[in-house]
Amino acid sequence: MAAVLEPSLSIRPMQRGDLSAVVALEKASYPFPWPRGIFSDCLRVGYRCHVIEVDGWLAGYTVVSMAVDEAHLLNLCIDPDRRRQGLATVMLDHVLREARIADMDRLFLEVRPSNRAAVALYRRHGFQVIGRRPGYYPAAEGREDGMVMVLHLDADRG
């Protein structure tokens, strides 16, 4: 009988030393990636930036802003070679846990309607569509609307 080893997962705060790997992952994932400066600024102003490592390798990241009672998921990205393994769910669960600990009432996000896997992930977690941002995302042929979604975290506190 052969032993099956589970991968070692860890989530930790993003550090400046992670930026090269984060930017490489961003470029591998999106046709219009965020530049390094945006990630650097997010760290500088204190956004909640985290990475997930699988067996010691950076496999994804999140960027979240929190203010007063609202959180905004600005970026959730998983390495294309590591997708469909549940890592996005692990990262989103981490974001939700942090938002609840910080006593946030709502978590907002924008997502491309064409990103069906992401839309399905958010819907499975209870996010609801509340609007659209016309021309929010750059696209190969012009612009793509952003679907605005929200999860009411304060309902948990009942």
N, C-alpha and C positions, 0 to 999 in steps of 0.2 A: 504494500500500500504506500503510495507516495503522499507526502504532505503538501498541502496547498497553502502557500504563504500569502497572506493578505498584504496589500501595500501599506506602507507607513504613511499616514496623513497627518499633517500639522498645519494649523492656521496661526499666523503671527502677524504683528504689525509690519507694514511695508517700511523699508529703510532706504535711505539714499543709495546705498550699495546695490539695491535691487533694481534700480531704474533702467539699467541697460537691458536686463532680462525682461522687465515689464514692457519696455518699448519694443523689443524684438517680438514679444508675444502679441502686442497690439498690432504691429505691422503685419504679422502672419494671419491675423484674425479679421482685419477690417480693410476695405478698399480705401477708406478715408480715416486713417488712424490719428489718434491724439498725438501731438508732438511731445517730446521729453519735457519741455517747459511746462506743459499743463500738469503733468504728474508731479513735477518738482514744486509747482505752486500749490497744488493740493496738499502736499506734505507740509509745506511752509506755513500755510494758514490753519493747519490742524484738522483737516478733514480726516475721517476715519478710513484709512487705507490699509488693507490687509492682503496678504498673499497666502495661497495654499501651496504647500509642498507635498509632493508624492515621492517617497523614497529619497528625500533630500533635493529634489529638482523642482524648481518653480513651475507650477502647472496652471496658475490662474491668479486673479486678483479682483478686489472690489474697491470702489471709491464711493464714500457716502458722506454727505454733508448733513449736519444736524444743527438746528437752530430753534430755540424756544421749545415748541412741542412737535415740530415736524422734521422728518428725515427725508432725504432725497437720494435715492440710489442713482449715482451718476454713471457708473461703469461696473459691469460684471463681465469678466472675460475668462474663458477657459481655453487652454492650449488646444488647437484643432486636433492634435494627435491624442488628446486625452478626453475628448467629448464623448458623450453617451456612456459615461461611467459613473454618473451621479455626482460629479464634483460641483456642478452648478447648484444643485440642490443643497449640498453641504455648505457652500458659500452663502447662498441665500438664507439658509437657516441661521447661519452665523450672524448675518446682517440683521435679521429679525430679532434674534436674541439680544444683540447689542442695542438695538433701537428700544426694545422693551425695558432693558436695564436702565437706559438713559431716560426712561419715562416719556418717550415720544408717543404722540397720539395717532399720527399717520405717517405712512411711508409712501412717497410718490416716486414715480419713475417714468421715463419715456422709452418707448421701444418702437423699432421699425415694424409696421404691420407685416412686412415681407419676412421677418425673422420669426417664422412659425414656431420653431423650437423654444425660443425665449418667451413668446406670447403664451404658449402652452404651460411652460414652467411657472410663469407668474399666475396664470389662472388656477393652476393646481394648488397654489399657495393662498388663494382667496382674493387676489387682486381683481379689481373691477375697473373697466374702462370708464373714464369720466370725461374724456374729450380728445381733441386732436390739435396738434400744433402744425399748421400748414407749412410745408417746405422746411421742416425742422432739420432734416438730414441731407447732406450732399449725396447725390446718386450719380450713376454713370450717365444718365440722361436727365440732367437737371437736379431736381430736389425730390425728396420723399417726405411725406407727412410723418410726424411722430405721434404715436398713440400714447395718450397720457393715462396712466393707471394709478390706482391708490389702494392701499390696504389700511383699514382702520384698526389700529392696534389698541385703541382705548376700549374697544368692545370686549377685549379680553379681561379688562379690569372690572366690568360690570358692577 
